[in-house]
Amino acid sequence: MILGSSSVLNIVTNESGTHEPKLLRGDMYVVSDNVQEKIADIVLDTKAELTNYVYQFMAPLKRLSSKMNVRTPHAAMSIQGTEFTIQVDEFDNTEVNVKNGIVDLTGNLMNGTITLAAGTKGIVKATGEILGPLEMDEKQFDNGDNSWQ
């Protein structure tokens, strides 16, 4: 998980007692568990001399649940094996762009849910209106345009 500059993130305890991130403002880039394991495998194959370091780093990640939830002021997302971005603008609108995997996007005010597949995006407006699935903004994953880099 990478946060953009001036982002605000709280870690909240959900109904089941587990912790989940709540993005209040700004940008967040997330690669969930399955993608992290693929990245670790590539690193291990190409950088054998770093094996011990990578194992120490990846061990806590592999203990994470394979399913992750993220909240924003007006939306909740259920994520599994996914690479995606989340942005909350100054009006509390939430935009989710999915590069790989699937995200279930739920609006907190109107309790609607849409499923976003790879290459799509969804928007939950502060009013509760849910838009999508729409075509994803490719620039969200372009190295030159990410505010978190």
C-alpha positions as CSV (number, residue, x, y, z in Angstrom):
1,M,0.0,0.0,0.0
2,I,1.4,3.4,-1.0
3,L,-0.2,6.7,0.0
4,G,0.1,9.9,-2.0
5,S,1.3,13.1,-0.5
6,S,-1.2,14.9,1.8
7,S,-3.3,11.7,2.1
8,V,-5.1,10.9,5.3
9,L,-5.5,7.2,6.4
10,N,-7.1,5.8,9.5
11,I,-6.9,2.2,10.6
12,V,-10.3,1.2,12.0
13,T,-11.6,-1.9,13.7
14,N,-14.5,-3.5,11.9
15,E,-17.4,-5.5,13.3
16,S,-15.4,-8.7,13.3
17,G,-12.6,-7.1,15.3
18,T,-10.1,-7.0,12.5
19,H,-8.4,-3.8,11.3
20,E,-8.9,-2.2,8.0
21,P,-7.6,1.0,6.4
22,K,-10.0,3.9,5.9
23,L,-8.8,6.5,3.3
24,L,-10.2,9.8,4.3
25,R,-8.5,12.0,1.7
26,G,-5.9,11.6,-1.0
27,D,-4.6,8.8,-3.2
28,M,-3.8,5.2,-2.3
29,Y,-2.1,2.5,-4.5
30,V,-2.7,-1.1,-3.4
31,V,-1.4,-4.5,-4.5
32,S,-3.1,-7.2,-2.5
33,D,-1.7,-10.5,-1.3
34,N,-1.7,-12.6,-4.5
35,V,0.1,-10.0,-6.5
36,Q,2.6,-9.5,-3.7
37,E,3.5,-13.2,-3.8
38,K,4.1,-13.0,-7.6
39,I,6.4,-10.0,-7.1
40,A,8.3,-11.9,-4.4
41,D,8.7,-14.9,-6.7
42,I,10.2,-12.7,-9.4
43,V,12.6,-11.1,-6.9
44,L,13.7,-14.4,-5.6
45,D,14.3,-15.8,-9.2
46,T,16.3,-12.7,-10.3
47,K,18.1,-11.7,-7.1
48,A,19.3,-14.9,-5.4
49,E,21.7,-13.0,-3.2
50,L,18.7,-11.2,-1.5
51,T,16.8,-14.4,-0.7
52,N,17.2,-14.1,3.1
53,Y,16.2,-10.4,3.1
54,V,13.1,-11.0,0.9
55,Y,11.9,-13.9,3.0
56,Q,12.2,-11.8,6.1
57,F,10.3,-9.0,4.4
58,M,7.6,-11.2,2.7
59,A,6.9,-13.4,5.7
60,P,4.6,-10.9,7.5
61,L,2.8,-10.3,4.1
62,K,2.0,-13.9,3.6
63,R,0.3,-14.1,7.0
64,L,-2.2,-11.5,5.9
65,S,-5.7,-12.6,5.0
66,S,-6.1,-13.2,1.2
67,K,-9.1,-10.8,1.3
68,M,-8.8,-7.2,2.2
69,N,-11.3,-4.4,2.9
70,V,-10.8,-0.7,2.5
71,R,-13.1,2.1,3.5
72,T,-13.4,5.8,2.5
73,P,-15.9,8.4,3.9
74,H,-18.7,7.2,1.5
75,A,-17.6,3.8,0.2
76,A,-16.3,0.4,1.1
77,M,-14.3,-2.0,-1.0
78,S,-13.7,-5.7,-0.8
79,I,-10.5,-6.7,-2.6
80,Q,-8.9,-10.0,-3.4
81,G,-5.7,-10.6,-5.5
82,T,-5.9,-7.1,-7.0
83,E,-3.9,-4.1,-8.1
84,F,-5.9,-0.9,-7.9
85,T,-5.9,2.8,-7.0
86,I,-8.3,4.7,-4.7
87,Q,-8.7,8.5,-4.7
88,V,-10.8,10.6,-2.4
89,D,-11.1,14.1,-3.7
90,E,-11.7,17.3,-1.7
91,F,-15.5,16.8,-2.1
92,D,-15.3,13.2,-0.6
93,N,-16.0,11.5,-3.9
94,T,-14.3,8.1,-4.1
95,E,-12.8,6.8,-7.4
96,V,-11.5,3.2,-7.7
97,N,-9.4,2.1,-10.8
98,V,-8.8,-1.6,-11.1
99,K,-5.7,-2.8,-13.1
100,N,-5.8,-6.5,-12.1
101,G,-8.4,-8.6,-10.2
102,I,-11.8,-7.7,-8.9
103,V,-13.1,-5.1,-6.4
104,D,-16.6,-5.0,-5.0
105,L,-17.4,-1.3,-4.5
106,T,-20.2,-0.5,-2.0
107,G,-21.7,2.9,-1.4
108,N,-22.3,3.6,2.3
109,L,-25.3,5.9,1.9
110,M,-27.3,4.0,-0.7
111,N,-26.0,0.5,0.1
112,G,-25.5,-0.3,-3.6
113,T,-22.7,-2.5,-4.7
114,I,-21.0,-2.8,-8.1
115,T,-18.3,-5.3,-9.1
116,L,-15.2,-3.8,-10.9
117,A,-13.1,-6.1,-13.0
118,A,-9.7,-5.4,-14.5
119,G,-9.7,-2.3,-16.8
120,T,-12.7,-0.7,-15.1
121,K,-13.4,2.0,-12.5
122,G,-16.2,3.0,-10.2
123,I,-17.1,6.2,-8.5
124,V,-19.1,6.7,-5.3
125,K,-20.1,10.3,-5.0
126,A,-20.5,12.0,-1.6
127,T,-24.2,12.1,-2.3
128,G,-24.2,8.2,-2.3
129,E,-24.6,7.9,-6.1
130,I,-22.6,5.0,-7.5
131,L,-21.3,5.2,-11.1
132,G,-19.8,2.3,-13.0
133,P,-18.4,0.1,-14.0
134,L,-16.7,2.6,-16.4
135,E,-13.6,2.4,-18.5
136,M,-10.5,2.7,-16.2
137,D,-8.2,5.7,-16.4
138,E,-4.9,4.1,-17.7
139,K,-3.0,7.1,-16.5
140,Q,-3.5,6.0,-12.9
141,F,-0.9,3.3,-13.5
142,D,1.5,5.4,-15.6
143,N,4.7,6.1,-13.8
144,G,4.7,9.8,-14.7
145,D,1.3,10.6,-13.3
146,N,1.1,8.9,-9.9
147,S,1.2,11.3,-6.9
148,W,2.6,8.6,-4.7
149,Q,5.8,8.3,-6.6
